[in-house]
């Protein structure tokens, strides 16, 4: 069977985990396939793995995606497949991380108690709804006079929180889990594979 590629067209290789996608790409890159045009140059880019963004993006290269602000950790290696897909949304993860930092700062300065989960309106956490977060926002605002923080700093944190919640709502962060599950279902992942199997156990394809 011959495989034909049209010039200028982009192709995606999709298949169940373990069927040989990575093996095929490596064979193409090393020109092991009989009849592959030798005058073509093939660039095989290492597969990227989603990891939680670090607070301060690294500036040096290295293993994984360090130069893009990502770094492998034991925790991310043991993430479920579903959680790994959710965490691959860099903007959502970054916003939630910033939200946690601001809430912790407001709590420390007397601006209100930060939620125990600290997950904002995202991640499918029904207990921490957008409405509940807005109430927390207003509560902190009412306690403004009790805070030890400078008014300008306090106002800036509250404004940034409001911006974060607006952005999370705009990108549909609260439906991240259902969207990730939909994508994985399309790739023939069962519900058990999504939540019970760590991403490190996959073949890499």
N, CA, C and O atoms as a DFTB+ gen file, in Angstrom:
820 C
 N C O
     1  1       0.849      -1.192       0.000
     2  2       0.000       0.000       0.000
     3  2       0.885       1.243       0.000
     4  3       1.820       1.339       0.795
     5  1       0.595       2.191      -0.885
     6  2       1.381       3.409      -0.992
     7  2       0.742       4.533      -0.194
     8  3      -0.480       4.631      -0.085
     9  1       1.597       5.374       0.358
    10  2       1.136       6.539       1.101
    11  2       1.547       7.776       0.322
    12  3       2.735       8.015       0.107
    13  1       0.562       8.565      -0.102
    14  2       0.831       9.748      -0.914
    15  2       0.588      11.017      -0.102
    16  3      -0.403      11.122       0.622
    17  1       1.496      11.973      -0.230
    18  2       1.347      13.276       0.417
    19  2       1.306      14.354      -0.655
    20  3       2.134      14.365      -1.566
    21  1       0.348      15.255      -0.546
    22  2       0.240      16.361      -1.494
    23  2       1.060      17.546      -0.994
    24  3       1.034      17.875       0.192
    25  1       1.785      18.178      -1.905
    26  2       2.638      19.302      -1.535
    27  2       1.801      20.451      -0.956
    28  3       0.753      20.807      -1.494
    29  1       2.284      21.017       0.142
    30  2       1.622      22.172       0.737
    31  2       0.457      21.852       1.643
    32  3      -0.139      22.756       2.229
    33  1       0.126      20.596       1.768
    34  2      -1.007      20.214       2.622
    35  2      -0.494      19.682       3.962
    36  3       0.533      19.006       4.029
    37  1      -1.228      20.001       5.017
    38  2      -0.848      19.541       6.355
    39  2      -1.651      18.299       6.729
    40  3      -2.841      18.197       6.430
    41  1      -0.987      17.367       7.380
    42  2      -1.638      16.119       7.764
    43  2      -1.493      15.879       9.264
    44  3      -0.497      16.260       9.879
    45  1      -2.492      15.250       9.825
    46  2      -2.438      14.856      11.225
    47  2      -2.511      13.344      11.330
    48  3      -3.269      12.698      10.606
    49  1      -1.728      12.788      12.225
    50  2      -1.708      11.338      12.425
    51  2      -2.453      11.022      13.714
    52  3      -1.990      11.356      14.805
    53  1      -3.604      10.377      13.584
    54  2      -4.465      10.106      14.732
    55  2      -4.700       8.607      14.858
    56  3      -4.923       7.923      13.860
    57  1      -4.651       8.100      16.079
    58  2      -4.902       6.684      16.306
    59  2      -4.893       6.356      17.778
    60  3      -4.430       7.155      18.592
    61  1      -5.395       5.200      18.127
    62  2      -5.431       4.778      19.527
    63  2      -4.016       4.655      20.079
    64  3      -3.051       4.489      19.333
    65  1      -3.919       4.739      21.378
    66  2      -2.633       4.623      22.050
    67  2      -2.017       3.246      21.799
    68  3      -2.659       2.218      22.010
    69  1      -0.757       3.244      21.343
    70  2      -0.044       1.988      21.159
    71  2      -0.146       1.357      19.787
    72  3       0.369       0.258      19.580
    73  1      -0.806       2.031      18.825
    74  2      -0.962       1.409      17.505
    75  2       0.266       1.612      16.610
    76  3       0.375       0.987      15.555
    77  1       1.191       2.486      17.032
    78  2       2.421       2.645      16.256
    79  2       2.614       3.996      15.593
    80  3       3.395       4.107      14.647
    81  1       1.928       5.020      16.061
    82  2       2.071       6.347      15.450
    83  2       3.498       6.873      15.590
    84  3       4.098       7.336      14.620
    85  1       4.029       6.798      16.804
    86  2       5.389       7.286      17.041
    87  2       6.408       6.468      16.261
    88  3       7.373       7.020      15.732
    89  1       6.204       5.164      16.186
    90  2       7.107       4.289      15.433
    91  2       7.137       4.676      13.964
    92  3       8.202       4.713      13.347
    93  1       5.958       4.968      13.400
    94  2       5.880       5.375      11.994
    95  2       6.617       6.691      11.765
    96  3       7.366       6.830      10.798
    97  1       6.403       7.654      12.660
    98  2       7.061       8.953      12.504
    99  2       8.582       8.824      12.607
   100  3       9.318       9.491      11.881
   101  1       9.042       7.965      13.510
   102  2      10.485       7.751      13.642
   103  2      11.050       7.087      12.389
   104  3      12.160       7.398      11.958
   105  1      10.282       6.178      11.814
   106  2      10.725       5.497      10.591
   107  2      10.819       6.486       9.432
   108  3      11.730       6.405       8.608
   109  1       9.868       7.419       9.378
   110  2       9.908       8.446       8.336
   111  2      11.112       9.355       8.538
   112  3      11.822       9.685       7.589
   113  1      11.334       9.759       9.800
   114  2      12.434      10.674      10.103
   115  2      13.792      10.061       9.787
   116  3      14.702      10.758       9.337
   117  1      13.930       8.767      10.020
   118  2      15.207       8.087       9.762
   119  2      15.279       7.509       8.354
   120  3      16.255       6.851       7.993
   121  1      14.235       7.761       7.560
   122  2      14.166       7.309       6.166
   123  2      14.331       5.803       6.037
   124  3      15.012       5.317       5.133
   125  1      13.710       5.080       6.935
   126  2      13.771       3.624       6.903
   127  2      12.716       3.035       5.967
   128  3      12.753       1.846       5.649
   129  1      11.776       3.873       5.530
   130  2      10.698       3.386       4.671
   131  2      11.197       3.288       3.232
   132  3      11.735       4.250       2.685
   133  1      11.016       2.137       2.637
   134  2      11.481       1.900       1.271
   135  2      10.775       2.840       0.296
   136  3       9.551       2.968       0.306
   137  1      11.568       3.488      -0.537
   138  2      11.013       4.373      -1.541
   139  2      10.836       5.809      -1.084
   140  3      10.399       6.657      -1.862
   141  1      11.170       6.095       0.173
   142  2      11.017       7.469       0.665
   143  2      12.030       8.364      -0.044
   144  3      13.214       8.030      -0.088
   145  1      11.591       9.494      -0.599
   146  2      12.495      10.378      -1.360
   147  2      13.702      10.824      -0.534
   148  3      13.543      11.446       0.517
   149  1      14.893      10.511      -1.003
   150  2      16.097      10.818      -0.247
   151  2      16.458      12.304      -0.300
   152  3      17.245      12.782       0.516
   153  1      15.887      13.027      -1.252
   154  2      16.220      14.444      -1.355
   155  2      15.365      15.298      -0.413
   156  3      15.559      16.510      -0.322
   157  1      14.430      14.668       0.279
   158  2      13.607      15.388       1.245
   159  2      14.311      15.456       2.602
   160  3      14.995      14.517       3.011
   161  1      14.134      16.556       3.270
   162  2      14.679      16.685       4.620
   163  2      13.534      16.566       5.617
   164  3      12.523      17.256       5.491
   165  1      13.690      15.701       6.600
   166  2      12.637      15.451       7.583
   167  2      13.099      15.939       8.952
   168  3      14.188      15.591       9.410
   169  1      12.269      16.739       9.592
   170  2      12.562      17.215      10.936
   171  2      11.574      16.562      11.893
   172  3      10.371      16.812      11.822
   173  1      12.083      15.732      12.779
   174  2      11.239      15.029      13.745
   175  2      11.356      15.737      15.090
   176  3      12.371      15.615      15.775
   177  1      10.314      16.477      15.465
   178  2      10.317      17.227      16.715
   179  2       9.879      16.318      17.846
   180  3       8.900      15.582      17.721
   181  1      10.602      16.374      18.944
   182  2      10.281      15.536      20.091
   183  2       8.876      15.827      20.603
   184  3       8.440      16.976      20.669
   185  1       8.194      14.767      20.957
   186  2       6.827      14.896      21.460
   187  2       6.788      15.738      22.724
   188  3       7.607      15.561      23.625
   189  1       5.817      16.665      22.782
   190  2       5.671      17.510      23.956
   191  2       4.728      16.864      24.947
   192  3       3.754      16.216      24.564
   193  1       5.026      17.047      26.242
   194  2       4.165      16.537      27.297
   195  2       3.690      17.708      28.126
   196  3       4.488      18.554      28.530
   197  1       2.377      17.763      28.384
   198  2       1.827      18.881      29.149
   199  2       2.235      18.772      30.603
   200  3       2.053      17.735      31.240
   201  1       2.790      19.860      31.120
   202  2       3.143      19.935      32.533
   203  2       2.640      21.251      33.087
   204  3       2.358      22.191      32.345
   205  1       2.535      21.300      34.387
   206  2       2.067      22.516      35.027
   207  2       3.101      23.614      34.860
   208  3       4.278      23.385      35.137
   209  1       2.697      24.816      34.410
   210  2       3.658      25.906      34.253
   211  2       4.302      26.274      35.577
   212  3       3.641      26.286      36.615
   213  1       5.591      26.572      35.539
   214  2       6.276      27.022      36.735
   215  2       5.998      28.501      36.941
   216  3       5.643      29.209      35.999
   217  1       6.159      28.967      38.178
   218  2       5.881      30.365      38.488
   219  2       6.801      31.291      37.702
   220  3       6.366      32.336      37.218
   221  1       8.065      30.914      37.574
   222  2       9.024      31.712      36.826
   223  2       9.561      30.884      35.674
   224  3      10.334      29.952      35.898
   225  1       9.164      31.207      34.422
   226  2       9.605      30.429      33.268
   227  2      11.118      30.354      33.187
   228  3      11.817      31.348      33.384
   229  1      11.609      29.164      32.893
   230  2      13.053      28.974      32.774
   231  2      13.558      29.642      31.508
   232  3      12.825      29.763      30.527
   233  1      14.768      30.060      31.530
   234  2      15.346      30.715      30.364
   235  2      16.337      29.822      29.650
   236  3      16.754      30.117      28.530
   237  1      16.716      28.731      30.293
   238  2      17.693      27.840      29.677
   239  2      16.997      26.636      29.086
   240  3      15.870      26.306      29.454
   241  1      17.689      25.981      28.157
   242  2      17.129      24.796      27.541
   243  2      17.259      23.610      28.454
   244  3      17.574      23.749      29.635
   245  1      17.011      22.426      27.896
   246  2      17.132      21.227      28.706
   247  2      16.060      20.248      28.341
   248  3      15.434      20.355      27.287
   249  1      15.848      19.292      29.211
   250  2      14.878      18.249      28.937
   251  2      13.472      18.793      29.012
   252  3      13.214      19.769      29.717
   253  1      12.560      18.171      28.290
   254  2      11.161      18.577      28.326
   255  2      10.987      19.947      27.707
   256  3      11.630      20.271      26.709
   257  1      10.097      20.770      28.311
   258  2       9.789      22.083      27.792
   259  2      10.300      23.175      28.709
   260  3       9.636      24.202      28.848
   261  1      11.439      23.001      29.334
   262  2      11.942      23.962      30.311
   263  2      12.058      25.356      29.729
   264  3      11.753      26.339      30.405
   265  1      12.499      25.454      28.473
   266  2      12.704      26.772      27.906
   267  2      11.391      27.484      27.634
   268  3      11.396      28.691      27.393
   269  1      10.275      26.786      27.665
   270  2       8.973      27.406      27.485
   271  2       8.234      27.573      28.797
   272  3       7.044      27.887      28.806
   273  1       8.933      27.363      29.913
   274  2       8.306      27.555      31.211
   275  2       7.670      26.304      31.766
   276  3       6.843      26.390      32.673
   277  1       8.033      25.136      31.247
   278  2       7.478      23.886      31.719
   279  2       8.604      22.981      32.185
   280  3       9.727      23.052      31.685
   281  1       8.288      22.136      33.143
   282  2       9.291      21.185      33.608
   283  2       8.609      19.960      34.176
   284  3       7.645      20.090      34.930
   285  1       9.086      18.765      33.832
   286  2       8.485      17.545      34.361
   287  2       8.666      17.460      35.869
   288  3       9.692      17.887      36.400
   289  1       7.688      16.920      36.549
   290  2       7.774      16.674      37.990
   291  2       7.153      15.320      38.267
   292  3       6.359      14.839      37.459
   293  1       7.492      14.682      39.397
   294  2       6.864      13.401      39.737
   295  2       5.348      13.506      39.793
   296  3       4.638      12.564      39.443
   297  1       4.847      14.681      40.243
   298  2       3.404      14.846      40.357
   299  2       2.733      14.812      38.990
   300  3       1.708      14.154      38.816
   301  1       3.317      15.530      38.005
   302  2       2.701      15.562      36.691
   303  2       2.838      14.228      35.980
   304  3       1.966      13.854      35.195
   305  1       3.931      13.497      36.244
   306  2       4.103      12.183      35.630
   307  2       3.025      11.211      36.093
   308  3       2.667      10.289      35.360
   309  1       2.506      11.408      37.302
   310  2       1.495      10.512      37.843
   311  2       0.084      11.056      37.667
   312  3      -0.867      10.480      38.196
   313  1      -0.069      12.149      36.936
   314  2      -1.403      12.685      36.660
   315  2      -2.202      11.692      35.835
   316  3      -1.648      10.930      35.043
   317  1      -3.501      11.713      36.033
   318  2      -4.357      10.904      35.178
   319  2      -4.316      11.493      33.773
   320  3      -3.939      12.649      33.582
   321  1      -4.707      10.688      32.801
   322  2      -4.728      11.166      31.422
   323  2      -5.659      12.366      31.301
   324  3      -5.338      13.344      30.626
   325  1      -6.812      12.286      31.957
   326  2      -7.787      13.375      31.901
   327  2      -7.198      14.666      32.462
   328  3      -7.329      15.728      31.854
   329  1      -6.547      14.573      33.628
   330  2      -5.979      15.765      34.247
   331  2      -4.842      16.336      33.410
   332  3      -4.654      17.552      33.370
   333  1      -4.087      15.477      32.746
   334  2      -2.993      15.948      31.894
   335  2      -3.519      16.794      30.748
   336  3      -2.929      17.814      30.393
   337  1      -4.641      16.359      30.169
   338  2      -5.247      17.132      29.083
   339  2      -5.758      18.467      29.609
   340  3      -5.585      19.500      28.962
   341  1      -6.388      18.446      30.784
   342  2      -6.891      19.683      31.389
   343  2      -5.745      20.654      31.644
   344  3      -5.863      21.849      31.372
   345  1      -4.624      20.131      32.174
   346  2      -3.486      20.980      32.514
   347  2      -2.772      21.514      31.278
   348  3      -1.983      22.454      31.381
   349  1      -3.037      20.929      30.111
   350  2      -2.383      21.406      28.894
   351  2      -2.912      22.758      28.452
   352  3      -2.314      23.405      27.592
   353  1      -4.039      23.199      29.034
   354  2      -4.556      24.544      28.764
   355  2      -3.716      25.524      29.577
   356  3      -4.006      25.779      30.746
   357  1      -2.687      26.063      28.959
   358  2      -1.710      26.889      29.663
   359  2      -2.346      28.139      30.257
   360  3      -2.049      28.507      31.394
   361  1      -3.216      28.793      29.496
   362  2      -3.820      30.036      29.990
   363  2      -4.669      29.777      31.224
   364  3      -4.573      30.506      32.211
   365  1      -5.497      28.742      31.171
   366  2      -6.374      28.417      32.297
   367  2      -5.549      28.106      33.546
   368  3      -5.837      28.610      34.631
   369  1      -4.524      27.274      33.380
   370  2      -3.687      26.890      34.508
   371  2      -2.962      28.092      35.102
   372  3      -2.848      28.216      36.321
   373  1      -2.475      28.974      34.237
   374  2      -1.773      30.167      34.693
   375  2      -2.697      31.100      35.466
   376  3      -2.305      31.656      36.492
   377  1      -3.927      31.272      34.975
   378  2      -4.890      32.140      35.651
   379  2      -5.253      31.598      37.031
   380  3      -5.356      32.356      37.995
   381  1      -5.447      30.283      37.118
   382  2      -5.806      29.669      38.398
   383  2      -4.653      29.800      39.394
   384  3      -4.873      30.047      40.579
   385  1      -3.423      29.631      38.901
   386  2      -2.261      29.789      39.770
   387  2      -2.168      31.212      40.309
   388  3      -1.895      31.422      41.491
   389  1      -2.395      32.182      39.436
   390  2      -2.356      33.582      39.868
   391  2      -3.478      33.885      40.848
   392  3      -3.291      34.637      41.805
   393  1      -4.649      33.293      40.604
   394  2      -5.785      33.491      41.512
   395  2      -5.447      33.002      42.916
   396  3      -5.748      33.673      43.903
   397  1      -4.822      31.831      43.000
   398  2      -4.439      31.274      44.296
   399  2      -3.496      32.220      45.038
   400  3      -3.636      32.444      46.240
   401  1      -2.535      32.767      44.296
   402  2      -1.556      33.663      44.910
   403  2      -2.218      34.923      45.454
   404  3      -1.895      35.371      46.554
   405  1      -3.144      35.497      44.685
   406  2      -3.821      36.721      45.118
   407  2      -4.710      36.456      46.318
   408  3      -4.718      37.234      47.272
   409  1      -5.469      35.342      46.278
   410  2      -6.354      35.018      47.397
   411  2      -5.556      34.778      48.674
   412  3      -5.969      35.181      49.761
   413  1      -4.407      34.116      48.531
   414  2      -3.563      33.869      49.702
   415  2      -3.031      35.185      50.267
   416  3      -2.938      35.358      51.482
   417  1      -2.687      36.104      49.375
   418  2      -2.177      37.403      49.813
   419  2      -3.269      38.214      50.515
   420  3      -3.018      38.854      51.536
   421  1      -4.479      38.182      49.959
   422  2      -5.590      38.907      50.569
   423  2      -5.939      38.324      51.933
   424  3      -6.253      39.055      52.872
   425  1      -5.880      37.001      52.029
   426  2      -6.175      36.357      53.309
   427  2      -5.135      36.759      54.353
   428  3      -5.468      37.053      55.501
   429  1      -3.872      36.767      53.935
   430  2      -2.794      37.117      54.853
   431  2      -2.915      38.558      55.331
   432  3      -2.616      38.863      56.485
   433  1      -3.354      39.440      54.442
   434  2      -3.456      40.852      54.781
   435  2      -4.802      41.211      55.395
   436  3      -5.063      42.379      55.682
   437  1      -5.666      40.202      55.599
   438  2      -6.945      40.463      56.243
   439  2      -8.058      40.823      55.294
   440  3      -9.081      41.370      55.707
   441  1      -7.868      40.520      54.019
   442  2      -8.888      40.888      53.046
   443  2      -9.964      39.852      52.870
   444  3     -10.814      40.009      51.993
   445  1      -9.970      38.796      53.665
   446  2     -10.978      37.752      53.513
   447  2     -10.325      36.394      53.466
   448  3      -9.149      36.280      53.123
   449  1     -11.072      35.360      53.808
   450  2     -10.530      34.004      53.806
   451  2     -10.497      33.453      52.397
   452  3     -11.490      33.506      51.671
   453  1      -9.360      32.929      52.023
   454  2      -9.254      32.298      50.710
   455  2      -9.973      30.961      50.735
   456  3      -9.940      30.278      51.758
   457  1     -10.629      30.556      49.637
   458  2     -11.302      29.262      49.574
   459  2     -10.322      28.129      49.808
   460  3      -9.157      28.215      49.420
   461  1     -10.791      27.079      50.436
   462  2      -9.914      25.954      50.776
   463  2      -9.350      25.285      49.542
   464  3      -8.211      24.819      49.555
   465  1     -10.152      25.230      48.446
   466  2      -9.696      24.523      47.257
   467  2      -8.811      25.381      46.382
   468  3      -7.872      24.883      45.761
   469  1      -9.107      26.674      46.328
   470  2      -8.285      27.584      45.537
   471  2      -8.302      27.313      44.057
   472  3      -7.342      27.643      43.360
   473  1      -9.370      26.720      43.555
   474  2      -9.416      26.376      42.148
   475  2     -10.276      27.305      41.317
   476  3     -10.513      27.034      40.140
   477  1     -10.745      28.387      41.901
   478  2     -11.498      29.357      41.118
   479  2     -12.748      28.782      40.518
   480  3     -13.402      27.922      41.108
   481  1     -13.081      29.267      39.323
   482  2     -14.291      28.813      38.654
   483  2     -13.974      27.695      37.678
   484  3     -14.848      27.253      36.932
   485  1     -12.725      27.233      37.677
   486  2     -12.318      26.270      36.673
   487  2     -12.181      24.878      37.236
   488  3     -12.349      24.637      38.432
   489  1     -11.864      23.956      36.316
   490  2     -11.550      22.596      36.714
   491  2     -12.762      21.753      37.029
   492  3     -12.621      20.653      37.564
   493  1     -13.965      22.243      36.709
   494  2     -15.153      21.446      36.961
   495  2     -15.519      21.384      38.422
   496  3     -16.278      20.501      38.819
   497  1     -15.004      22.297      39.248
   498  2     -15.282      22.290      40.679
   499  2     -16.606      22.980      40.929
   500  3     -16.657      24.210      40.952
   501  1     -17.674      22.231      41.117
   502  2     -18.995      22.818      41.281
   503  2     -19.130      23.566      42.590
   504  3     -19.949      24.479      42.694
   505  1     -18.339      23.196      43.600
   506  2     -18.437      23.860      44.893
   507  2     -17.932      25.291      44.825
   508  3     -18.396      26.157      45.567
   509  1     -16.996      25.531      43.947
   510  2     -16.447      26.881      43.806
   511  2     -16.984      27.493      42.527
   512  3     -16.267      27.580      41.530
   513  1     -18.219      27.912      42.545
   514  2     -18.871      28.466      41.365
   515  2     -18.464      29.909      41.156
   516  3     -17.889      30.548      42.037
   517  1     -18.778      30.413      39.962
   518  2     -18.470      31.815      39.669
   519  2     -19.216      32.736      40.622
   520  3     -18.673      33.749      41.063
   521  1     -20.457      32.390      40.939
   522  2     -21.250      33.211      41.852
   523  2     -20.608      33.264      43.230
   524  3     -20.538      34.326      43.848
   525  1     -20.141      32.121      43.708
   526  2     -19.491      32.079      45.008
   527  2     -18.222      32.905      45.032
   528  3     -17.911      33.555      46.030
   529  1     -17.487      32.877      43.926
   530  2     -16.259      33.648      43.850
   531  2     -16.550      35.146      43.859
   532  3     -15.816      35.924      44.470
   533  1     -17.613      35.543      43.186
   534  2     -17.968      36.955      43.179
   535  2     -18.363      37.424      44.579
   536  3     -18.043      38.546      44.972
   537  1     -19.057      36.568      45.330
   538  2     -19.414      36.908      46.711
   539  2     -18.155      37.073      47.556
   540  3     -18.068      37.971      48.394
   541  1     -17.184      36.194      47.324
   542  2     -15.916      36.297      48.041
   543  2     -15.213      37.609      47.690
   544  3     -14.606      38.257      48.543
   545  1     -15.309      37.970      46.447
   546  2     -14.728      39.221      45.970
   547  2     -15.357      40.414      46.687
   548  3     -14.646      41.306      47.151
   549  1     -16.688      40.433      46.780
   550  2     -17.395      41.532      47.437
   551  2     -17.123      41.554      48.935
   552  3     -17.014      42.623      49.535
   553  1     -17.012      40.378      49.535
   554  2     -16.724      40.297      50.962
   555  2     -15.365      40.924      51.263
   556  3     -15.220      41.675      52.228
   557  1     -14.382      40.613      50.438
   558  2     -13.053      41.187      50.629
   559  2     -13.091      42.698      50.449
   560  3     -12.389      43.432      51.145
   561  1     -13.913      43.158      49.514
   562  2     -14.025      44.587      49.268
   563  2     -14.598      45.312      50.483
   564  3     -14.142      46.401      50.830
   565  1     -15.598      44.711      51.128
   566  2     -16.224      45.323      52.300
   567  2     -15.261      45.394      53.478
   568  3     -15.383      46.263      54.341
   569  1     -14.307      44.474      53.504
   570  2     -13.351      44.436      54.605
   571  2     -12.084      45.230      54.291
   572  3     -11.071      45.103      54.978
   573  1     -12.157      46.031      53.264
   574  2     -10.983      46.764      52.805
   575  2     -10.341      47.600      53.912
   576  3      -9.116      47.654      54.021
   577  1     -11.162      48.247      54.727
   578  2     -10.634      49.139      55.754
   579  2      -9.896      48.381      56.853
   580  3      -9.132      48.970      57.617
   581  1     -10.131      47.060      56.928
   582  2      -9.491      46.278      57.976
   583  2      -8.137      45.721      57.542
   584  3      -7.398      45.162      58.352
   585  1      -7.828      45.875      56.287
   586  2      -6.595      45.281      55.781
   587  2      -5.378      46.108      56.146
   588  3      -5.469      47.319      56.347
   589  1      -4.249      45.445      56.227
   590  2      -2.993      46.129      56.507
   591  2      -2.273      46.522      55.225
   592  3      -1.273      47.240      55.249
   593  1      -2.800      46.040      54.107
   594  2      -2.165      46.344      52.832
   595  2      -2.469      47.781      52.425
   596  3      -3.484      48.355      52.819
   597  1      -1.572      48.343      51.634
   598  2      -1.809      49.692      51.135
   599  2      -3.037      49.683      50.243
   600  3      -3.232      48.726      49.494
   601  1      -3.887      50.730      50.297
   602  2      -5.118      50.763      49.500
   603  2      -4.886      50.506      48.023
   604  3      -5.664      49.790      47.393
   605  1      -3.829      51.078      47.458
   606  2      -3.583      50.909      46.034
   607  2      -3.278      49.456      45.693
   608  3      -3.735      48.938      44.675
   609  1      -2.497      48.801      46.559
   610  2      -2.161      47.390      46.340
   611  2      -3.398      46.519      46.478
   612  3      -3.618      45.600      45.689
   613  1      -4.210      46.824      47.501
   614  2      -5.425      46.050      47.736
   615  2      -6.383      46.197      46.562
   616  3      -6.929      45.212      46.066
   617  1      -6.583      47.446      46.121
   618  2      -7.468      47.697      44.987
   619  2      -6.965      46.990      43.735
   620  3      -7.751      46.465      42.946
   621  1      -5.651      46.981      43.563
   622  2      -5.083      46.326      42.393
   623  2      -5.327      44.831      42.401
   624  3      -5.622      44.241      41.362
   625  1      -5.204      44.206      43.583
   626  2      -5.460      42.770      43.695
   627  2      -6.916      42.445      43.396
   628  3      -7.210      41.478      42.694
   629  1      -7.824      43.254      43.930
   630  2      -9.247      43.018      43.696
   631  2      -9.598      43.185      42.224
   632  3     -10.378      42.411      41.669
   633  1      -9.017      44.199      41.602
   634  2      -9.267      44.425      40.179
   635  2      -8.728      43.265      39.359
   636  3      -9.374      42.821      38.409
   637  1      -7.554      42.774      39.718
   638  2      -6.965      41.666      38.980
   639  2      -7.791      40.399      39.155
   640  3      -7.960      39.634      38.206
   641  1      -8.309      40.169      40.364
   642  2      -9.176      39.014      40.590
   643  2     -10.404      39.086      39.705
   644  3     -10.816      38.090      39.111
   645  1     -10.984      40.273      39.623
   646  2     -12.168      40.455      38.782
   647  2     -11.837      40.141      37.325
   648  3     -12.625      39.501      36.629
   649  1     -10.668      40.595      36.867
   650  2     -10.234      40.322      35.494
   651  2     -10.023      38.820      35.276
   652  3     -10.383      38.277      34.231
   653  1      -9.435      38.160      36.279
   654  2      -9.176      36.721      36.173
   655  2     -10.478      35.944      36.047
   656  3     -10.592      35.060      35.198
   657  1     -11.468      36.268      36.889
   658  2     -12.742      35.557      36.842
   659  2     -13.468      35.809      35.527
   660  3     -14.117      34.914      34.986
   661  1     -13.357      37.027      35.020
   662  2     -13.990      37.343      33.739
   663  2     -13.354      36.537      32.615
   664  3     -14.050      36.020      31.740
   665  1     -12.032      36.434      32.644
   666  2     -11.323      35.696      31.602
   667  2     -11.604      34.199      31.701
   668  3     -11.814      33.540      30.683
   669  1     -11.610      33.658      32.918
   670  2     -11.914      32.240      33.102
   671  2     -13.306      31.912      32.586
   672  3     -13.528      30.863      31.981
   673  1     -14.238      32.822      32.832
   674  2     -15.602      32.616      32.345
   675  2     -15.646      32.678      30.824
   676  3     -16.354      31.899      30.186
   677  1     -14.883      33.611      30.242
   678  2     -14.880      33.794      28.794
   679  2     -14.319      32.581      28.064
   680  3     -14.825      32.205      27.007
   681  1     -13.280      31.968      28.617
   682  2     -12.658      30.811      27.952
   683  2     -13.340      29.493      28.326
   684  3     -12.901      28.419      27.916
   685  1     -14.422      29.589      29.112
   686  2     -15.162      28.378      29.474
   687  2     -14.378      27.450      30.368
   688  3     -14.434      26.231      30.202
   689  1     -13.643      28.011      31.320
   690  2     -12.780      27.204      32.183
   691  2     -13.556      26.207      33.025
   692  3     -13.028      25.156      33.385
   693  1     -14.812      26.528      33.345
   694  2     -15.596      25.625      34.188
   695  2     -15.999      24.351      33.459
   696  3     -16.432      23.386      34.090
   697  1     -15.860      24.338      32.135
   698  2     -16.208      23.137      31.363
   699  2     -14.959      22.399      30.875
   700  3     -15.033      21.569      29.969
   701  1     -13.811      22.712      31.487
   702  2     -12.543      22.119      31.042
   703  2     -12.559      20.597      31.110
   704  3     -12.073      19.927      30.199
   705  1     -13.116      20.052      32.189
   706  2     -13.106      18.596      32.354
   707  2     -13.964      17.906      31.303
   708  3     -13.553      16.897      30.731
   709  1     -15.149      18.443      31.046
   710  2     -16.034      17.818      30.063
   711  2     -15.447      17.927      28.658
   712  3     -15.591      17.005      27.855
   713  1     -14.787      19.045      28.356
   714  2     -14.156      19.204      27.047
   715  2     -13.001      18.221      26.876
   716  3     -12.838      17.620      25.814
   717  1     -12.204      18.063      27.932
   718  2     -11.081      17.126      27.877
   719  2     -11.578      15.695      27.697
   720  3     -11.003      14.924      26.929
   721  1     -12.643      15.349      28.404
   722  2     -13.214      14.004      28.292
   723  2     -13.748      13.760      26.882
   724  3     -13.632      12.654      26.353
   725  1     -14.332      14.791      26.279
   726  2     -14.861      14.675      24.916
   727  2     -13.734      14.390      23.926
   728  3     -13.871      13.541      23.045
   729  1     -12.617      15.107      24.079
   730  2     -11.467      14.900      23.200
   731  2     -10.918      13.485      23.348
   732  3     -10.643      12.813      22.354
   733  1     -10.762      13.036      24.590
   734  2     -10.211      11.703      24.842
   735  2     -11.143      10.602      24.361
   736  3     -10.689       9.567      23.871
   737  1     -12.440      10.823      24.501
   738  2     -13.411       9.842      23.998
   739  2     -13.265       9.688      22.492
   740  3     -13.372       8.583      21.960
   741  1     -13.023      10.798      21.808
   742  2     -12.822      10.749      20.362
   743  2     -11.571       9.993      19.969
   744  3     -11.455       9.525      18.836
   745  1     -10.626       9.869      20.901
   746  2      -9.392       9.114      20.663
   747  2      -9.480       7.691      21.213
   748  3      -8.470       7.006      21.377
   749  1     -10.715       7.266      21.495
   750  2     -11.000       5.899      21.934
   751  2     -10.527       5.595      23.351
   752  3     -10.269       4.437      23.680
   753  1     -10.409       6.622      24.195
   754  2     -10.105       6.388      25.607
   755  2     -11.402       6.063      26.339
   756  3     -12.412       6.744      26.156
   757  1     -11.372       5.030      27.160
   758  2     -12.532       4.719      27.990
   759  2     -12.487       5.593      29.244
   760  3     -11.459       6.194      29.557
   761  1     -13.612       5.656      29.955
   762  2     -13.665       6.456      31.181
   763  2     -12.630       5.975      32.191
   764  3     -12.016       6.779      32.892
   765  1     -12.441       4.655      32.259
   766  2     -11.470       4.086      33.194
   767  2     -10.054       4.492      32.824
   768  3      -9.251       4.814      33.699
   769  1      -9.743       4.478      31.535
   770  2      -8.412       4.864      31.081
   771  2      -8.130       6.331      31.383
   772  3      -6.994       6.705      31.672
   773  1      -9.165       7.154      31.313
   774  2      -8.992       8.596      31.535
   775  2      -8.598       8.925      32.962
   776  3      -7.736       9.772      33.195
   777  1      -9.231       8.255      33.919
   778  2      -9.059       8.652      35.321
   779  2      -8.188       7.703      36.141
   780  3      -7.674       8.093      37.189
   781  1      -8.018       6.471      35.682
   782  2      -7.283       5.481      36.477
   783  2      -5.867       5.226      35.983
   784  3      -5.059       4.630      36.694
   785  1      -5.565       5.667      34.782
   786  2      -4.256       5.381      34.205
   787  2      -3.413       6.654      34.157
   788  3      -3.832       7.640      33.551
   789  1      -2.219       6.654      34.790
   790  2      -1.371       7.848      34.731
   791  2      -0.842       8.061      33.322
   792  3      -0.625       7.105      32.578
   793  1      -0.636       9.313      32.963
   794  2      -0.166       9.611      31.614
   795  2       1.203       8.998      31.341
   796  3       1.532       8.710      30.191
   797  1       2.006       8.793      32.391
   798  2       3.336       8.206      32.218
   799  2       3.269       6.751      31.770
   800  3       4.262       6.202      31.293
   801  1       2.097       6.118      31.921
   802  2       1.948       4.714      31.547
   803  2       1.614       4.544      30.071
   804  3       1.612       3.422      29.565
   805  1       1.334       5.640      29.376
   806  2       1.003       5.555      27.960
   807  2       2.266       5.323      27.143
   808  3       3.380       5.552      27.611
   809  1       2.069       4.867      25.924
   810  2       3.212       4.509      25.086
   811  2       3.971       5.723      24.594
   812  3       5.134       5.608      24.205
   813  1       3.337       6.880      24.603
   814  2       4.009       8.080      24.108
   815  2       3.425       8.565      22.806
   816  3       3.738       9.673      22.369
   817  1       2.581       7.764      22.169
   818  2       1.973       8.186      20.916
   819  2       0.837       9.133      21.117
   820  3       0.224       9.577      20.146
